[in-house]
Amino acid sequence: MLFAIVFSITATVILPFCFAEEKPAKMLRHIVMFQFKESSSKEDVQKVVDAFRSLKGSIPQVAAFEYGTNNSPEGLANGFTHCFLVTFKSKADRDVYLPHPKHKEFVEVLKPHLEKVQVLDYWAAD
């Protein structure tokens, strides 16, 4: 009788957890778009891009980083040319990133060349 009870509990309560598929954790996405000043050269812009890219290796809380330049045929970019996607595993990771000294150094490289910025953060949904 005891075996039947233990088996029943194992089969109905414990086993489903053993075979349940684990959902991947949601990631926090930080999208940053820049419009650069017309007075900034291609070399100046590249320095900004390189400085931003270096944050992935300098700040451990950055889970992933990617970027690109606008190529949309829709004509809705409103002057923004560069888009960067920084991914974090948690809000706490983003909270470390934003005031991080390396991030602040990057902002100082960016400031002389920045015309406009747009930032949007969201939790990635399925």
Contacts in CASP RR format, 6 or more apart in sequence:
PFRMAT RR
TARGET T0000
AUTHOR 0000-0000-0000
METHOD contacts of the structure
MODEL  1
MLFAIVFSITATVILPFCFAEEKPAKMLRHIVMFQFKESSSKEDVQKVVD
AFRSLKGSIPQVAAFEYGTNNSPEGLANGFTHCFLVTFKSKADRDVYLPH
PKHKEFVEVLKPHLEKVQVLDYWAAD
25 89 0 8 1.000
26 123 0 8 1.000
26 124 0 8 1.000
26 125 0 8 1.000
27 63 0 8 1.000
27 64 0 8 1.000
27 87 0 8 1.000
27 88 0 8 1.000
27 89 0 8 1.000
27 123 0 8 1.000
27 124 0 8 1.000
28 87 0 8 1.000
28 88 0 8 1.000
28 89 0 8 1.000
28 90 0 8 1.000
28 91 0 8 1.000
28 93 0 8 1.000
28 94 0 8 1.000
28 121 0 8 1.000
28 122 0 8 1.000
28 123 0 8 1.000
28 124 0 8 1.000
29 85 0 8 1.000
29 86 0 8 1.000
29 87 0 8 1.000
29 121 0 8 1.000
29 122 0 8 1.000
29 123 0 8 1.000
29 124 0 8 1.000
30 85 0 8 1.000
30 86 0 8 1.000
30 87 0 8 1.000
30 88 0 8 1.000
30 94 0 8 1.000
30 97 0 8 1.000
30 119 0 8 1.000
30 121 0 8 1.000
31 83 0 8 1.000
31 84 0 8 1.000
31 85 0 8 1.000
31 118 0 8 1.000
31 119 0 8 1.000
31 120 0 8 1.000
31 121 0 8 1.000
31 122 0 8 1.000
32 83 0 8 1.000
32 84 0 8 1.000
32 85 0 8 1.000
32 86 0 8 1.000
32 117 0 8 1.000
32 118 0 8 1.000
32 119 0 8 1.000
33 80 0 8 1.000
33 82 0 8 1.000
33 83 0 8 1.000
33 84 0 8 1.000
33 117 0 8 1.000
33 118 0 8 1.000
33 119 0 8 1.000
34 48 0 8 1.000
34 80 0 8 1.000
34 81 0 8 1.000
34 82 0 8 1.000
34 84 0 8 1.000
34 110 0 8 1.000
34 114 0 8 1.000
34 115 0 8 1.000
34 116 0 8 1.000
34 117 0 8 1.000
35 78 0 8 1.000
35 79 0 8 1.000
35 80 0 8 1.000
35 81 0 8 1.000
35 114 0 8 1.000
35 115 0 8 1.000
35 116 0 8 1.000
35 117 0 8 1.000
36 44 0 8 1.000
36 45 0 8 1.000
36 48 0 8 1.000
36 81 0 8 1.000
36 82 0 8 1.000
36 113 0 8 1.000
36 114 0 8 1.000
36 115 0 8 1.000
37 112 0 8 1.000
37 113 0 8 1.000
37 114 0 8 1.000
37 115 0 8 1.000
38 115 0 8 1.000
40 112 0 8 1.000
40 113 0 8 1.000
44 112 0 8 1.000
44 113 0 8 1.000
45 82 0 8 1.000
45 113 0 8 1.000
47 109 0 8 1.000
48 109 0 8 1.000
48 110 0 8 1.000
48 113 0 8 1.000
49 67 0 8 1.000
49 82 0 8 1.000
51 105 0 8 1.000
51 106 0 8 1.000
51 109 0 8 1.000
51 110 0 8 1.000
52 65 0 8 1.000
52 67 0 8 1.000
52 84 0 8 1.000
52 106 0 8 1.000
52 110 0 8 1.000
53 65 0 8 1.000
53 67 0 8 1.000
54 102 0 8 1.000
54 106 0 8 1.000
55 62 0 8 1.000
55 65 0 8 1.000
55 86 0 8 1.000
55 97 0 8 1.000
55 102 0 8 1.000
55 103 0 8 1.000
55 106 0 8 1.000
56 62 0 8 1.000
56 64 0 8 1.000
56 65 0 8 1.000
58 102 0 8 1.000
59 96 0 8 1.000
59 97 0 8 1.000
59 100 0 8 1.000
59 102 0 8 1.000
59 103 0 8 1.000
61 88 0 8 1.000
61 89 0 8 1.000
61 93 0 8 1.000
61 94 0 8 1.000
61 96 0 8 1.000
61 97 0 8 1.000
61 100 0 8 1.000
62 86 0 8 1.000
62 87 0 8 1.000
62 88 0 8 1.000
62 93 0 8 1.000
62 97 0 8 1.000
63 87 0 8 1.000
63 88 0 8 1.000
63 89 0 8 1.000
63 93 0 8 1.000
64 85 0 8 1.000
64 86 0 8 1.000
64 87 0 8 1.000
65 84 0 8 1.000
65 85 0 8 1.000
65 86 0 8 1.000
65 87 0 8 1.000
66 84 0 8 1.000
66 85 0 8 1.000
67 82 0 8 1.000
67 83 0 8 1.000
67 84 0 8 1.000
67 85 0 8 1.000
68 82 0 8 1.000
68 83 0 8 1.000
68 84 0 8 1.000
69 81 0 8 1.000
69 82 0 8 1.000
69 83 0 8 1.000
70 77 0 8 1.000
70 80 0 8 1.000
70 81 0 8 1.000
70 82 0 8 1.000
70 83 0 8 1.000
79 116 0 8 1.000
80 116 0 8 1.000
80 118 0 8 1.000
86 97 0 8 1.000
88 94 0 8 1.000
88 97 0 8 1.000
94 121 0 8 1.000
97 103 0 8 1.000
END
